[in-house]
Amino acid sequence: MSELAELGLSSYEEKVYRSLLVTGAVTATELSDISGVPKGRIYDVLNNLKARKLIEIQSNDPKQYVAVQPETAVDILLAEKTHEMAQEWNHHLEAAKTVRSNLLPTPPTKSSFWCGSLGSDEMSTALQQHMRSAENSVHAVMGTPYENSTWETFQTEIEAFFEGANSGLTVDLLLSEKVVTVLPDRFPSLIDERSVDVTVRTISDVALSFDVIDQVETTIDLPHPVTGGDRIGVVGIKDSKVVEEFEKCFQQLWTNADPLI
């Protein structure tokens, strides 16, 4: 491969340009004979070279073509090659970025976060709105941080949980044994007063509090990293794979739980 070819000229373009450097201004027909480029291709080659500003046209009759100075031509070709390499480099960067992301687990994109401590008015409002989205079923697990607090602290959330529920909704509520010890004696009657179909079970230990609504959305309590009896907020996720995994966890816990109400 010649140096001009490395800089981006085709074999025909190189033949024409080198011929023009020797001949000076000539017609297309003359240039075809001198360079050996077929007459059926000569005009395409000349037009390409003109578009790249490597040759100029003299307004004679017939037209004559002349090459720009070699220093100018090399600068033009080098600039083209630099631009081409920069585009190729950017393309490889984007490809590398895509490969990195494809090699890593894809995080859920349909998610949201509500910041709020246990029993706060903000969290009660968020919980009530969350429950209003349920149409058929709610599977809820209550462990930490509820079991490390008092009934008075999270009572507003329990009430918001049921106040937000639509009538006819089926609720399966799973409580850890520690949460049960915090509940008041009137808790069964509070459940009976609700317009939803509620089943409550208890299990010895629950590592995480979460719920699954209609098997299309899950919310997960994020325990406070410093205060064990509180949370920093709740994250809601609608990614189908995440929801399916939490539903499986609920069913496993529910099967091993004992009836409470």
N, C-alpha and C positions, 0 to 999 in steps of 0.2 A: 504493500500500500504506500502510495506517495504521500509526501507531506501535505499537499493540497487536499488529497482525499481524506487524510486524518482531520483536516480542518473543516470538512463538510462538502467538498465538491465531488460531483459524480464524475465518472470517467469521461463522458461527453463534455461536461462543463469544463473540466480541466483541459481537454484537448482544444476547445474553442478559445479559452482564455490564454493559454500558452501560445496558440497560433497568432492571436491578435497582438501579443507582445512583440512578435517578430514582424508581422506584416504592416502594422499600423492600421489605418482606416481602410476597410474593405466591405464589399457587399456580402449579403448572406449567401448568395450563390458561390461567390469566390471563396468564402470562408468554409463552406461545405467541402469544396474540392481540396482546399489546402489542409484542413484539419482531419478529413476522413469521416466526419460526422454526416450520416445520410441526410439528403435534402428533406426527407419526410420528418426529420427530427430537429433540423437546424433552428427553425423558428422557435420551437418550444424551449430549446436550450438557451437561445439568445434572450427570450422573454424572462426566463428564470434568472439569468445573470443580470439583466437590467433591473429586475425587481429587487435584487440583492445589492444593487448599486456597484456592481463589479465591472460593468461596461457602460459606455455612453453611446447615444445615437446621434449621428450628425445628419442634419436635415438636408442632405443632398438628394439628387434624383438619379438613380435609386438611392435608398438609404444606405448609409455606411456605418459600420460599428467600430468602436475603438475601446481598448482596455484601459481601465484606470491604472494608476501607478501601483507597482507591486506592494510598496509599503502601505498604501491605502487599502488595497485588497486584503492583505494579511490582517490589518487592524479590524476590518469589517468581519472577516471570517472568525477571528479570535473572539470578537464580541458576541457573535452568534453562538459559537461553541460554549462560551462561558454562560450565556443565558440558558442554553439547552441543558448544560450540566447542573445549573442551579435548580431548574425545574425537575430534573431527574432526582436530584438530592432531596428536594422537598417531597417528591412522590415516595421515595424510600422512607423518609421520616414518618409520613402518614401511614405507610404500610407497617412499619415497625410498631407504631402506636396501636394500630388495630390488632396486630398479632399479640402484643402484650395484654391488651384487654380481653382477647379471646382465650388466652391461656389461663386467665384468672377466673374464679367464680364470679358470676354476674350478680351484683347486689340488687335487691328489690328496688324498682324505680317508682312503684306506686306506694309511697309511704308518707307519713306525716308524724309530727311530734307535738304533744301538748305538755307544756311545762306546768307542774303543779304538785304541791306537797299533799300528803294524805289528809283528807277531810277539808281541803280548801274549797272556797266557793267557786273558784275558777275551774277546779277539777270536777266538781259536782255538776256544773253547767255543761262542761265538755262531755261528761259521762251520760248525762240526760240526752243530749243531742245525738250522741253515739248510739244509744239504745233505740232512739226513734227510727233509725235506719233499718232495724231488724224487722223482717216480715214473717219469718217462720220459726226460727229457733235460735236460742242463745245457749252456748255451752261455756260456763264461767268457772274458773278456778281461783280460789282465794286462799293465799298463804301469806308469805312475807310480802308487804310490810304490815298487813292487817293484824297478824298474830302478835306483833310486838307493840301494839297500841291499845287504846281503850275504845270501848263502844262509842263513847261520846265523840271521839276524834273522827271516826269514819262513818258515823251514823248518817251524816248528810249524803255520803256517797251511796250507801245502801238504799236510802230513800230515793235518790236521783235515779239509781239503777232501775228501780221498779216503776217510778213515776214516768220515766221515758219509754217504758215498754208498751207496745200496742196490745190491745185486748186480743185474746186468742193466740197469743205467742206462747210457745213452749220453752220453758227455761229449766235447764239442768244446772244446778248450782252445787259445786264441789268445794267443801271447806276442809281445811286442815284441822286436826284435833285442837291445836292451840287457838285457832280462830273461834272454835266452838266454845272454849272456856271464856272468851271475851263477850260472847253474846248474852243479852239479857234473857230472863226467863220468858218474857213475852214475845220472843222472836218467832216462835211457831204461829202465834196469833197474827203477828204482823205479816207473815207470809200468806196466811189464809185470807187476809183482807184484800189481797191483790187480785186483779182481774185476769191474771195470766196463770197458765198451768205450770206450777213450780214443783220440781222434785229436788230434794236436798239430800246429798250424801256427804259422808265424812271419811277422811283417810288420815293415817297417822302423820304423814309428812308430805309437804308440797314445797318444791324448790323454787317455784316461780309462779307468780299470779298472772293470769291471762284469760282472755275470752275469745270465742270464735262465734261470729254472727253469720247465720245462714250459710256457713261454710264458704264464704266469699271474702271475709275480712277477719283479721285477728288484731287484738290490742294486747300489748305486753307491758306490764309494770316494770319500770327501771328502778331497782332499789337504790337508795341514797348510798354513795360509797363511804360516807363518814358516819351518818346517823342510821343505825340498823333498823330503827323503828319508823322509818319514813321512806319516801321515794323522791326522785327528782322529776319524774314525769312519766308519761305513757306514750309509747310509740304505736302507731296504727299502720298495718301493712295489708295490702290487697293483692300482693303477688301470690298467684295460685299455688305455687310450689311451697311457699312458706306457710300459707293457710292450711294446706293439706297436711303438712308435717305436724302442725300444732293440733289439728283435729285428731290425728292418730295418737298423739300424746294424751289428749283429753280422754279418748275412748279407752286407752290402756289404764289410766288412773281411775276412770269411772267404773270399770269392770272390777277393780280391786277394792272399791270403796264400799262402805256400809251405809244403809239407809239411815237418815236422820229425821226427815219429815216426809 
